[in-house]
Amino acid sequence: MDVKGYVVDIFKKRVFKGSITIQNSKILAIREENTVPNVFIIPGFVDAHIHIESSLLPPSEFAKIAVRKGCIACICDPHEIANVVGMEGVDFMINNAKNVNFKFYFGAPPCVPATDLEDSGGKIGVQDIETLLKRKEIKFLAEVMDFESVIQRREDIMRKISFAKTLNKPIDGHAPGLRGEMLERYISAGISTDHEVTDVEEAEEKIKKGMKVIIRYGSVSRDFDALSTLVERYPKSCMIGSDDKAPDDLEENYIDSAVKEGVRRKLSIFDFLWVTSVTPRLHYGIDIGLLRVGDPADFVIVENLEDLRVIATYIDGIPVFYEGCVKLDTARSKIINNFQASKLTVDDIKVISMGQKIRVIETREKSLFTGASVETPRVQGDLVVSDKERDILKVVLINRYKKNTKPVVGFLRGFGLKKGSMASSILHDSHHIIGLGCDDISLVEAINEVIENEGGMVFVSSERKEVLPLPIGGLMSDLCYEEIVRKYRELNRVVKESGILFSYPFVNLSFVGLPVIPKLKITSRGLFDVNEQKLVELFL
């Protein structure tokens, strides 16, 4: 089979009229031609760091959107589902991914739970990591989130890192804001990447000290604007990864959109194609094609090199997206879960006033970081309640892996919700149940709806109730991707009509419990000051 068009050679930085001959899933020959169709053939995109679970889709459905966007491969960290059900979750992701012709490459998640200060449903220990790393499907040690343990050279994490090094498998990092001597100590342990970089100065320090920087192009956290110029200066040290991607944003703005943005900024198309294909292949040792003779026949046909509208995506010589249709099989998803939480009453979330000031979690658009402020609470009788006027709302976390646990209650500002409540079973990384509300009645109803469904996203107000069930681990749906995108869009529309200020409110909410990114978070054990690495009281 021959495919013709303008071939983009990223190694020689040239574009020529050519034909690609495919035989037995490989590129047999590439020849220059005199006449070809007015289309361009480019290497397929690689998402260099993603948690598939965050799309609410299992791998087999995720791939159906990805190939439409010219993506042929993903470097996947399955630590979200691992935090829920441990090794069974990793097996689920690998086995589900095998149902489709798409190149998923999985890592072994070393921080389950994320830190020893958090509780999760699953746990992956040293022996589990060794078992995973020996598997051919596991290409790397996934993000080492607990950088404090690495810096302090704690035994468990160092044994996991050491085993990856003996197998010559790369080790991903997670080091937000880490600089200077502490960064050097972190890197010297063997950590080779970081996707938490937010400014050029930090990125250049990490690159010059030997790290690869994965420029994040996610739904909430998107560091591309600040870091895109690195691509031209350090193409061999940069990759692009989405980290966490909402399903509707995945359909609209994936890796192809990052490349398009770069081209619009007059940056080199060759450099962007390099960081989205060559650098991931070399760093992770993955078997993807780069438009060379002998390579797997992985490539994308686009209309032009400006808007990169995808006409066809080929993986191993097979057109998996062609003429507007996805050519991937549909797989029936196995339901796995871990849900023990008991329903709440309004009395369970009441906060008796015990002081004149409270700590408040501060959130902002397109950031995983939270701030902390000290405020005078709104008090009714002897109870501290949500204050819609000042946007200081009650936030509740309940451990979903144990029955009859006492919920943790705090207060949060930034969402702008004016009526009703929202709740979700997606709370990075341990995935307890999180709720945010204007009043206790709707807040308890929203949380209990999540418990009733054993996972999901919910909005409740006096006018309506909107529910998106997530039966696979409380993280993913078993529906087709078209239905999930539709339901997710409708849920977000309803929430935004209730005053929410954020583009992706449920994604923003999912990060207020992540105790490895500064500053003030809510966890199953209480409010946690990430900078001080300690639990703190609500009242001062």
C-alpha positions in Angstrom: 0.0 0.0 0.0 1.3 3.5 -0.9 0.3 6.8 0.8 1.2 10.0 -1.0 1.5 13.6 0.0 3.9 16.3 1.2 6.2 14.3 3.6 7.5 16.3 6.5 11.0 15.1 7.4 11.7 16.3 10.9 15.3 15.0 10.9 16.4 17.0 7.8 13.9 19.8 8.5 12.5 19.6 5.0 9.1 19.0 3.2 9.0 17.1 -0.1 6.5 15.5 -2.4 6.7 11.8 -1.6 5.1 8.4 -1.3 5.3 6.0 1.6 5.1 2.3 0.9 3.7 0.2 3.8 4.2 -3.5 4.1 3.6 -5.7 7.2 2.9 -2.7 9.4 6.3 -1.1 8.6 7.5 1.6 6.2 9.2 -0.3 3.4 10.2 2.7 1.3 9.9 6.5 1.0 10.2 7.9 -2.5 10.2 11.4 -3.9 7.4 12.0 -6.4 6.6 14.6 -9.0 2.9 14.9 -8.3 1.1 14.2 -5.0 -2.2 15.2 -3.3 -2.2 18.5 -1.6 -2.0 17.0 1.9 0.9 16.7 4.5 2.2 13.6 6.1 3.6 14.1 9.6 4.7 11.9 12.5 1.9 11.0 14.9 1.7 12.9 18.2 2.7 11.4 21.6 1.1 12.6 24.8 4.2 12.4 27.1 2.3 12.3 30.4 -1.3 11.6 31.1 -3.6 10.0 33.6 -6.2 8.5 31.3 -8.7 8.2 34.2 -9.0 11.9 34.4 -10.8 11.9 31.0 -13.6 9.8 32.7 -12.9 7.3 29.9 -11.3 3.9 30.0 -8.3 3.6 27.5 -10.4 1.9 24.8 -12.8 4.8 24.6 -10.1 7.5 25.2 -8.3 6.2 22.0 -11.3 7.0 19.9 -11.0 10.7 20.6 -7.2 10.7 20.5 -6.8 9.3 17.0 -9.2 12.0 15.7 -6.6 14.5 17.0 -3.6 12.8 15.4 -2.4 11.2 18.6 -0.9 7.7 18.1 0.5 7.0 21.6 0.3 8.0 25.3 2.7 7.7 28.1 0.3 6.7 30.9 0.5 6.9 34.7 -2.3 4.7 36.1 -1.9 6.0 39.7 -5.5 7.3 39.9 -7.1 3.9 39.6 -4.3 2.3 41.6 -5.2 4.6 44.5 -8.7 3.1 44.4 -8.0 -0.6 43.9 -4.2 -1.1 43.8 -2.7 -3.6 41.4 -6.1 -4.6 40.1 -6.5 -1.1 38.7 -3.2 -1.2 36.8 -4.2 -4.6 35.3 -7.5 -3.1 34.3 -5.9 -0.2 32.4 -3.4 -2.5 30.6 -6.0 -5.1 29.7 -8.6 -2.6 28.5 -6.0 -0.8 26.4 -5.2 -4.1 24.5 -8.7 -4.0 23.0 -7.8 -1.2 20.5 -5.1 -0.5 18.0 -3.5 2.4 19.8 -0.1 2.7 21.5 -0.6 3.0 25.3 2.6 2.8 27.3 2.1 2.4 31.1 4.3 3.2 34.1 4.4 1.6 37.5 2.9 4.1 40.0 5.3 4.3 43.0 3.3 6.7 45.2 0.1 4.9 46.1 -0.9 6.5 48.4 0.6 9.8 47.2 2.3 10.3 50.6 2.3 8.5 53.9 0.1 11.4 55.2 -2.9 10.3 53.1 -5.3 7.3 53.1 -6.2 5.5 49.8 -8.2 2.4 48.8 -5.2 0.7 47.2 -1.6 0.4 48.1 1.4 -0.4 45.9 4.4 -1.5 47.8 8.0 -2.3 46.9 7.3 -5.9 45.9 4.4 -4.7 43.7 6.6 -2.2 42.0 9.2 -4.8 41.3 6.5 -7.1 39.9 5.2 -4.4 37.6 8.6 -3.2 36.4 9.4 -6.7 35.2 6.4 -6.7 32.9 7.0 -5.8 29.2 3.9 -3.5 29.2 5.5 -1.3 31.9 8.0 1.1 30.4 9.0 3.3 33.2 8.6 4.2 36.9 5.8 6.7 37.0 5.9 10.1 38.7 7.6 10.1 42.0 5.2 12.5 43.7 6.6 12.2 47.2 9.7 14.3 46.6 10.2 14.9 50.3 10.8 11.1 50.7 13.3 11.1 47.9 15.2 14.1 49.3 15.3 12.4 52.7 16.3 9.1 51.0 13.6 7.1 52.7 14.0 3.3 52.2 10.7 2.4 50.5 10.8 5.0 47.7 14.6 4.5 47.2 14.1 0.7 46.7 11.5 1.4 44.1 13.8 3.9 42.3 16.8 1.5 42.6 14.9 -1.4 41.0 13.8 0.8 38.0 17.4 1.8 37.6 18.6 -1.8 37.5 16.2 -2.4 34.6 17.3 0.8 32.8 13.7 2.1 32.9 13.2 5.9 33.1 11.9 7.5 36.3 9.3 10.2 36.1 9.3 13.1 38.5 6.9 15.5 40.2 8.7 18.4 41.8 6.6 21.6 41.8 8.8 24.6 42.6 11.8 22.5 43.6 15.0 24.4 43.0 18.7 24.6 44.1 20.3 22.0 46.3 17.1 20.1 47.0 16.5 19.8 43.2 20.0 18.5 42.7 19.4 15.9 45.4 16.1 14.9 43.8 17.7 14.5 40.4 20.7 12.6 41.7 18.4 9.9 42.9 17.7 9.1 39.3 14.6 11.2 38.5 14.6 12.2 34.8 11.5 14.3 34.1 9.2 16.9 35.6 5.8 18.0 34.3 5.1 20.4 37.2 7.2 23.3 35.9 5.4 26.6 35.6 8.0 29.2 34.6 11.0 29.5 32.2 13.6 30.1 34.9 12.6 26.9 36.8 12.5 25.0 33.5 15.9 26.0 32.4 17.4 25.1 35.7 15.9 21.6 35.5 17.0 21.2 31.9 20.5 22.3 32.6 20.7 19.9 35.5 19.7 17.0 33.2 16.0 16.7 33.4 13.4 16.5 30.5 10.7 19.1 31.0 7.2 17.9 30.0 5.2 21.1 29.1 1.8 20.7 30.5 -1.2 21.2 28.2 -4.0 20.1 30.5 -7.6 21.3 31.1 -7.0 23.2 34.4 -3.3 23.5 34.5 -1.8 24.6 31.2 1.8 25.9 31.4 2.1 26.1 27.6 1.8 29.8 27.4 4.7 30.4 29.8 7.0 27.6 28.5 6.3 27.2 24.7 9.5 29.1 23.7 11.5 26.3 25.3 10.6 24.1 22.4 12.9 26.0 20.0 15.8 26.3 22.4 15.7 22.9 24.0 13.7 20.5 21.6 15.8 17.5 22.8 14.9 18.2 26.4 11.2 19.0 26.1 8.0 17.0 25.6 4.3 17.9 25.7 1.9 16.1 28.0 -1.7 16.8 29.1 -1.5 15.3 32.6 -5.2 15.6 33.3 -7.7 16.2 30.5 -11.5 16.7 30.8 -13.4 14.7 28.1 -14.9 17.7 26.3 -11.5 19.5 26.3 -9.8 16.4 25.0 -12.2 16.5 22.0 -11.4 20.1 21.4 -7.8 20.9 22.5 -5.4 18.0 22.6 -1.7 17.7 21.6 -2.5 18.9 18.1 -3.8 22.2 19.5 -0.5 22.8 21.3 1.4 22.4 18.1 -1.1 24.7 16.3 -0.6 27.3 19.0 3.2 27.1 18.6 2.9 27.6 14.8 0.6 30.6 15.3 3.4 32.1 17.5 5.8 31.7 14.6 7.7 28.9 16.4 9.3 26.1 14.3 6.9 23.3 13.2 9.9 21.0 13.0 10.8 21.6 16.6 7.2 21.1 17.8 6.9 17.8 15.9 10.3 16.8 17.4 9.1 17.3 21.0 5.8 15.5 20.3 7.3 12.5 18.7 11.1 12.1 18.7 11.9 13.1 22.3 9.2 10.8 23.8 10.4 7.9 21.7 14.1 8.3 22.7 13.4 9.0 26.3 11.0 6.2 27.0 12.3 3.7 24.4 8.8 3.3 22.8 8.1 1.6 19.5 6.6 4.4 17.5 7.3 5.4 13.9 9.0 8.6 12.9 8.5 8.5 9.1 11.7 6.6 8.4 12.3 3.4 6.4 12.0 0.4 8.7 9.9 2.3 11.3 6.4 1.3 12.3 4.0 2.9 9.8 2.7 5.4 12.3 1.8 8.8 10.8 -0.9 11.4 10.4 -2.2 13.1 7.2 -3.2 16.7 7.8 -4.8 19.3 5.5 -2.0 21.8 6.0 0.7 22.7 8.5 -1.2 25.7 10.0 -4.5 24.4 11.4 -3.3 20.7 11.3 -6.8 19.4 10.6 -6.5 15.7 10.7 -7.6 13.8 7.6 -6.3 10.3 8.6 -4.3 8.7 11.4 -2.3 5.5 10.7 -1.0 3.2 13.4 1.1 0.2 12.3 0.0 0.8 8.8 -3.7 0.6 9.6 -6.0 3.7 9.2 -7.5 4.0 12.6 -9.2 7.3 11.7 -10.1 8.0 8.1 -12.8 9.9 6.2 -14.3 11.2 9.4 -14.7 7.8 11.0 -12.9 6.1 13.8 -11.9 2.5 12.9 -11.3 1.1 16.4 -13.3 -1.6 18.1 -15.6 -1.1 21.0 -14.7 -3.0 24.2 -17.1 -3.8 27.0 -15.5 -2.3 30.2 -15.2 -4.4 33.3 -16.6 -2.8 36.4 -14.1 -2.6 39.3 -14.6 -0.4 42.3 -13.9 0.1 46.0 -16.7 2.0 47.8 -17.5 1.6 51.5 -18.7 5.1 52.6 -21.9 5.5 54.6 -24.4 8.3 53.8 -24.3 11.5 55.8 -26.8 13.6 57.6 -26.9 17.4 58.0 -25.7 17.0 61.6 -22.6 15.2 60.4 -21.3 18.4 58.6 -22.2 21.1 61.1 -19.2 23.2 62.3 -19.5 24.6 65.8 -17.8 28.0 66.1 -14.6 27.6 68.2 -12.9 30.9 67.4 -12.9 34.3 65.6 -10.8 33.2 62.6 -10.7 30.2 60.3 -8.3 29.0 57.6 -9.7 29.2 54.1 -8.4 27.3 51.0 -8.0 29.7 48.1 -8.4 28.4 44.6 -7.9 30.0 41.2 -8.6 29.3 37.5 -6.2 27.0 35.6 -4.0 26.1 38.6 -3.4 23.1 40.7 -1.9 25.3 43.4 -4.1 26.5 46.2 -3.4 29.4 48.6 -4.4 29.9 52.2 -6.0 32.9 53.9 -7.3 33.7 57.4 -10.9 35.0 57.5 -13.6 35.9 59.9 -16.3 33.3 59.3 -20.1 33.8 58.9 -21.8 32.5 62.0 -25.5 31.6 62.5 -26.2 30.9 66.2 -23.2 28.8 67.2 -22.6 27.4 63.7 -20.1 28.4 61.0 -21.9 28.3 57.7 -21.2 29.0 54.0 -21.0 32.7 53.0 -22.1 33.1 49.4 -21.6 36.9 49.5 -17.9 36.5 50.2 -17.6 33.3 48.3 -16.4 31.3 51.3 -18.2 28.0 51.0 -18.2 24.8 53.0 -16.1 22.0 51.6 -16.6 18.4 52.9 -14.4 15.3 52.4 -15.5 11.9 53.4 -13.3 8.8 53.3 -14.9 6.5 50.7 -13.0 3.4 51.7 -14.4 3.1 55.3 -17.9 3.0 56.7 -19.2 5.5 59.2 -16.2 7.8 59.2 -16.4 11.3 60.4 -16.2 13.8 57.5 -13.5 16.5 57.4 -15.0 20.0 57.0 -13.3 23.1 55.8 -14.0 26.3 53.9 -12.9 27.3 50.4 -13.0 30.4 48.3 -12.7 31.0 44.5 -15.5 28.9 42.9 -18.2 31.6 43.0 -21.1 29.1 43.5 -24.3 31.1 44.3 -26.8 28.2 44.8 -26.8 24.5 45.4 -23.9 22.1 45.8 -21.6 19.9 43.8 -19.9 16.6 44.8 -17.6 14.1 43.1 -15.7 10.9 43.7 -12.7 12.2 41.8 -10.3 13.8 44.3 -6.6 13.5 43.5 -5.0 11.3 44.3 -6.7 9.1 46.9 -10.2 9.8 45.4 -12.3 10.2 48.4 -15.6 12.0 48.1 -15.5 15.8 47.9 -18.4 18.2 48.2 -18.7 22.0 48.0 -21.9 23.8 48.7 -23.9 26.9 49.5 -26.1 25.2 52.1 -25.9 22.0 54.2 -29.1 20.4 52.9 -28.1 20.4 49.2 -24.5 19.6 50.1 -25.4 16.4 52.0 -27.8 15.4 49.2 -25.1 15.8 46.5 -22.6 13.8 48.6 -25.1 11.1 49.3 -26.0 10.9 45.6 -22.3 10.1 44.8 -22.4 7.4 47.5 -25.6 6.0 46.2 -24.1 5.6 42.7 -20.7 4.4 44.1 -19.0 7.1 42.2 -19.8 10.0 40.0 -20.2 13.8 39.6 -23.3 15.5 41.0 -24.9 18.9 41.1 -28.0 19.5 43.3 -30.0 22.7 43.8 -33.7 23.4 44.7 -34.5 23.5 41.0 -32.7 20.4 39.7 -30.4 17.5 40.1 -27.8 16.4 37.6 -25.9 13.1 38.0 -23.0 11.6 35.9 -22.4 8.1 37.2 -18.8 6.8 37.2 -19.0 3.1 38.0 -15.4 2.1 37.1 -13.5 2.9 40.2 -15.6 5.9 40.8 -13.4 7.5 38.1 -14.5 6.4 34.7 -17.7 5.7 32.8 -18.7 2.5 31.0 -20.6 4.5 28.3 -19.3 5.4 24.9 -17.2 8.5 24.6 -19.8 10.5 22.7 -22.3 10.0 25.5 -19.8 10.9 28.2 -18.8 14.1 26.4 -22.4 15.0 26.1 -23.3 14.3 29.7 -20.2 16.1 31.0 -20.9 19.2 28.9 -24.5 19.3 30.3 -23.3 18.9 33.9 -20.8 21.7 33.5 -23.4 23.9 31.9 -25.8 23.5 34.8 -23.0 24.1 37.3 -21.9 27.3 35.6 -25.4 28.6 35.4 -25.3 28.4 39.3 -22.5 31.0 39.4 -19.3 28.9 39.1 -16.4 31.0 37.7 -14.1 28.2 36.5 -14.0 26.7 33.0 -13.7 23.1 34.5 -15.2 23.3 38.0 -15.1 19.6 38.7 -11.5 19.3 37.6 -10.6 22.3 39.8 -12.5 20.7 42.8 -10.6 17.4 42.2 -7.3 19.1 43.1 -8.2 20.7 46.4 -7.3 17.5 48.2 -3.9 16.8 46.6 -1.3 17.0 49.4 1.8 17.1 47.2 1.1 20.5 45.6 1.1 23.6 47.7 -0.4 25.1 49.7 -3.5 24.4 51.9 -5.4 21.2 51.1 -8.2 19.1 52.6 -7.4 15.4 53.2 -9.1 12.5 54.9 -7.0 13.3 58.0 -7.8 17.0 58.1 -6.6 20.3 56.7 -3.0 19.9 55.5 -0.3 22.6 55.0 1.8 21.2 52.2 4.6 23.8 52.7 4.9 22.9 56.4 4.1 19.2 55.8 1.7 19.1 58.7 -2.0 18.9 59.6 -3.5 22.2 60.8 -6.7 23.2 62.6 -9.6 25.0 60.9 -9.8 27.6 63.7 -6.9 29.8 64.7 
